[in-house]
């Protein structure tokens, strides 16, 4: 694992890992599949904004569900986040996380595209930074344009951890390259290394 900021990755105690947010668009569906297939049944909730898969989301989930240990679903308004579940932004909706007392719930809105994408990774990441503070890991996969980059900035600012897919492993490296150039990547990883790195981060936070 390559860390661009050793002080971040080795800092003492962070809050419990409450959720994982994943963004990406063109060319990222296989990377997303690789990550989700390796997640354990007790994974923290995972929330996905990926504009490329939304037109065929049900087919994608149907195929993927045969190979994963976690539960896959299309996000619903006001649904509470639960461990072992992955929530996907539906077509034509931005998906955000809201804090609700000691829980967290999903918010769907039909609004204009953000960074040219709908659903937008930046919209999801920004909401996660507000709701979850340092209790979140954001993963930016490959894609067209810069969607997700500004969102990563917010995640880092609120103490969360950022994983960026290695640009040399993706079809459309623009967003990862931009995030790395801006110093927003705590870890630069190939998709197959993401889930082990998530487990390592999670274990670090379980402190006696």
C-alpha positions in Angstrom: 0.0 0.0 0.0 1.4 3.4 -1.0 0.6 6.2 1.3 1.1 9.8 0.3 0.7 10.9 3.8 2.2 8.7 6.5 0.9 10.9 9.3 -2.6 10.2 8.3 -2.3 6.5 7.9 -0.4 6.0 11.2 -2.4 8.5 13.3 -3.5 7.1 16.6 -7.1 6.3 17.2 -9.8 7.1 14.7 -13.4 6.6 15.3 -15.0 3.3 14.4 -15.4 2.7 10.7 -19.1 3.4 10.2 -19.4 3.2 6.4 -17.5 2.8 3.1 -18.4 5.1 0.2 -17.4 4.2 -3.4 -17.5 6.4 -6.4 -16.5 5.9 -10.0 -18.0 5.9 -13.5 -16.8 4.8 -16.9 -14.7 1.6 -16.9 -15.0 1.0 -13.2 -17.7 -1.8 -13.1 -15.1 -4.6 -12.9 -13.1 -2.9 -10.1 -16.3 -2.4 -8.2 -17.2 -6.1 -8.6 -13.7 -7.1 -7.4 -14.0 -5.1 -4.2 -17.6 -6.2 -3.4 -16.9 -9.9 -4.1 -14.2 -9.9 -1.4 -16.1 -8.1 1.4 -17.0 -10.2 4.4 -20.6 -10.6 5.6 -20.1 -8.3 8.6 -18.7 -5.4 6.4 -19.6 -1.9 7.5 -22.4 -0.5 5.2 -21.2 0.3 1.7 -22.8 3.1 -0.4 -22.1 3.3 -4.1 -22.6 6.1 -6.6 -21.7 5.0 -10.1 -23.4 6.6 -13.1 -22.2 4.0 -15.5 -24.0 1.1 -14.0 -27.4 2.8 -13.2 -29.0 2.1 -16.6 -28.5 -1.7 -16.1 -28.3 -1.7 -12.3 -30.8 -4.6 -11.7 -29.0 -6.8 -14.2 -25.6 -5.9 -12.6 -26.9 -6.6 -9.1 -28.5 -9.9 -10.2 -25.2 -11.2 -11.7 -23.1 -9.9 -8.8 -25.4 -11.3 -6.1 -24.4 -14.8 -7.0 -20.7 -14.0 -6.1 -20.9 -11.9 -3.0 -21.4 -12.6 0.7 -23.1 -9.2 1.4 -26.6 -8.0 0.6 -27.0 -5.8 -2.5 -29.8 -3.4 -2.9 -30.9 -0.3 -4.7 -31.1 2.6 -2.2 -34.5 3.7 -0.9 -35.4 7.0 0.7 -34.9 7.2 4.5 -33.5 3.7 4.6 -31.2 3.2 7.6 -27.6 1.9 7.0 -26.9 -1.6 8.2 -23.7 -3.6 8.2 -23.4 -6.3 5.6 -25.4 -4.3 3.1 -24.4 -2.4 -0.1 -26.7 0.4 -1.3 -26.5 1.6 -4.9 -27.7 5.0 -6.1 -30.6 4.5 -8.5 -30.9 6.1 -11.9 -31.5 9.8 -12.1 -30.9 10.3 -8.3 -28.2 11.7 -6.2 -27.6 9.5 -3.1 -26.5 11.1 0.2 -26.0 10.0 3.8 -27.7 11.9 6.6 -27.0 11.6 10.3 -30.2 10.6 12.2 -29.6 10.5 16.0 -27.1 7.6 16.5 -28.0 6.1 13.1 -27.4 7.1 9.5 -29.9 7.0 6.7 -30.1 7.5 3.0 -31.4 10.5 1.1 -32.3 10.4 -2.6 -32.9 13.6 -4.6 -33.6 14.2 -8.3 -31.3 17.2 -8.8 -29.1 18.4 -11.7 -25.8 16.5 -12.3 -22.9 17.3 -10.1 -19.4 17.3 -11.8 -21.3 16.1 -14.9 -22.5 12.9 -13.2 -25.8 11.7 -11.8 -25.6 10.0 -9.4 -22.4 11.8 -8.4 -19.6 10.5 -6.3 -18.8 14.0 -5.1 -22.4 14.5 -3.8 -22.1 11.2 -1.9 -18.6 11.8 -0.5 -19.5 15.3 0.7 -22.5 14.1 2.5 -20.5 11.2 4.1 -17.9 13.7 5.3 -20.6 15.7 7.1 -22.6 12.8 8.5 -19.7 10.4 9.4 -16.8 12.7 10.0 -13.7 10.5 10.5 -15.7 7.3 10.6 -15.6 6.8 6.8 -13.4 5.4 4.1 -14.0 6.8 0.6 -12.9 4.8 -2.5 -12.5 6.6 -5.8 -12.4 4.3 -8.8 -11.6 5.2 -12.4 -13.8 7.4 -14.5 -14.3 10.2 -17.0 -14.1 13.7 -15.7 -13.3 14.8 -12.1 -16.4 13.5 -10.3 -15.4 12.4 -6.8 -12.3 14.5 -6.5 -13.8 17.5 -4.7 -15.7 15.0 -2.5 -12.4 13.3 -1.5 -11.1 16.7 -0.4 -14.0 17.0 2.0 -13.5 13.4 3.3 -9.8 14.1 4.0 -10.7 17.4 5.7 -13.1 15.7 8.1 -10.6 13.0 9.0 -11.8 10.2 6.8 -9.4 7.9 4.9 -9.2 8.0 1.1 -8.4 5.1 -1.3 -7.7 5.9 -4.9 -7.6 3.3 -7.6 -4.1 3.1 -9.2 -4.3 5.1 -12.5 -2.2 2.5 -14.4 -4.8 -0.2 -13.6 -7.8 1.7 -15.0 -9.3 2.3 -18.4 -10.1 6.0 -17.7 -7.6 7.3 -15.2 -8.5 11.0 -15.1 -10.2 11.2 -11.7 -7.7 9.1 -9.9 -4.8 11.0 -11.5 -6.3 14.3 -10.5 -6.9 13.2 -6.9 -3.3 11.9 -6.6 -1.9 15.2 -8.1 -3.9 17.2 -5.5 -2.5 15.0 -2.7 -5.9 13.6 -1.8 -5.0 9.9 -1.8 -4.0 8.3 1.5 -3.6 5.0 -0.4 -3.2 4.2 -4.1 -4.3 0.7 -4.7 -5.3 -1.8 -7.4 -8.9 -3.0 -7.0 -7.8 -6.4 -5.7 -5.8 -4.8 -2.9 -8.7 -2.6 -1.7 -10.6 -5.1 0.4 -7.6 -6.3 2.3 -6.6 -2.7 2.9 -10.2 -2.0 4.2 -9.9 -4.9 6.6 -6.6 -3.6 7.9 -8.0 -0.1 8.4 -11.0 -1.5 10.2 -8.9 -3.6 12.5 -6.8 -0.7 13.4 -9.8 1.2 14.7 -11.0 -1.6 17.0 -9.2 -0.5 20.1 -9.5 -1.9 23.6 
